Amino acid sequence: MKSLLLAVAIAFLAAALATLFPYPSPMLSDLGYSAFCPFAPWSTLALLFLAGVSWVVRQHLARPPA
């Protein structure tokens, strides 16, 4: 389970970075250029939040029981 959560966190981080890459799209992002995801930076922040949540859950599961 912990390795699955690590893989999910890494996938969310990779997707967050991918949203910021320039890409020819018909919509401009809020950053002012045509990004891979036209909803950047908001989609980037959402993906970073999900990566953080999966990391926190992973750390919680890795803690020994009290």
MOMOBEL-V171443 format. One record per residue. N is the residue number from 1. PHI is phi in radians with two decimals (* if undefined). OMEGA is omega in whole degrees, -180 to 180 (none if undefined). D_LAST is the distance of its C-alpha to the last C-alpha in Angstrom with 2 decimals. Layout:
n	phi	omega	d_last
N	PHI	OMEGA	D_LAST
N	PHI	OMEGA	D_LAST
//
This chain:
n	phi	omega	d_last
1	*	-179	19.60
2	-1.17	179	18.49
3	-1.23	176	22.01
4	-1.16	178	23.57
5	-1.15	176	21.89
6	-1.14	178	23.10
7	-1.12	178	26.53
8	-1.15	179	26.56
9	-1.09	179	25.76
10	-1.15	178	28.54
11	-1.13	177	30.89
12	-1.11	178	30.40
13	-1.12	179	31.11
14	-1.13	178	34.18
15	-1.16	178	35.41
16	-1.11	178	34.99
17	-1.19	-179	37.12
18	-1.15	-179	39.63
19	-1.16	-176	40.31
20	-1.62	-178	41.84
21	-1.20	176	44.33
22	-1.10	-177	47.96
23	-2.75	-179	49.43
24	-1.23	178	52.70
25	-2.30	-177	51.82
26	-1.26	-179	53.99
27	-1.87	172	51.58
28	-1.54	176	50.66
29	-1.39	177	47.08
30	-1.18	177	46.27
31	-1.43	175	46.33
32	1.73	177	50.03
33	-2.41	179	50.38
34	-1.37	-179	50.20
35	-1.75	178	46.67
36	-1.00	176	45.23
37	-2.04	-178	43.54
38	-1.20	179	45.76
39	-1.65	176	42.81
40	-1.17	7	41.52
41	-1.57	-176	39.88
42	-1.19	177	38.18
43	-1.18	177	37.19
44	-1.09	179	35.92
45	-1.12	179	33.68
46	-1.13	179	32.39
47	-1.19	177	31.61
48	-1.15	176	29.88
49	-1.10	179	27.74
50	-1.13	176	26.82
51	-1.11	178	26.06
52	-1.13	179	23.74
53	-1.11	180	21.93
54	-1.16	177	21.53
55	-1.17	180	20.29
56	-1.13	178	17.60
57	-1.10	179	16.50
58	-1.09	179	16.59
59	-1.15	178	14.44
60	-1.15	179	11.82
61	-1.25	-178	12.01
62	-1.37	180	12.03
63	-1.22	178	8.70
64	-1.16	180	6.45
65	-1.12	-178	3.78
66	-1.37	none	0.00
//
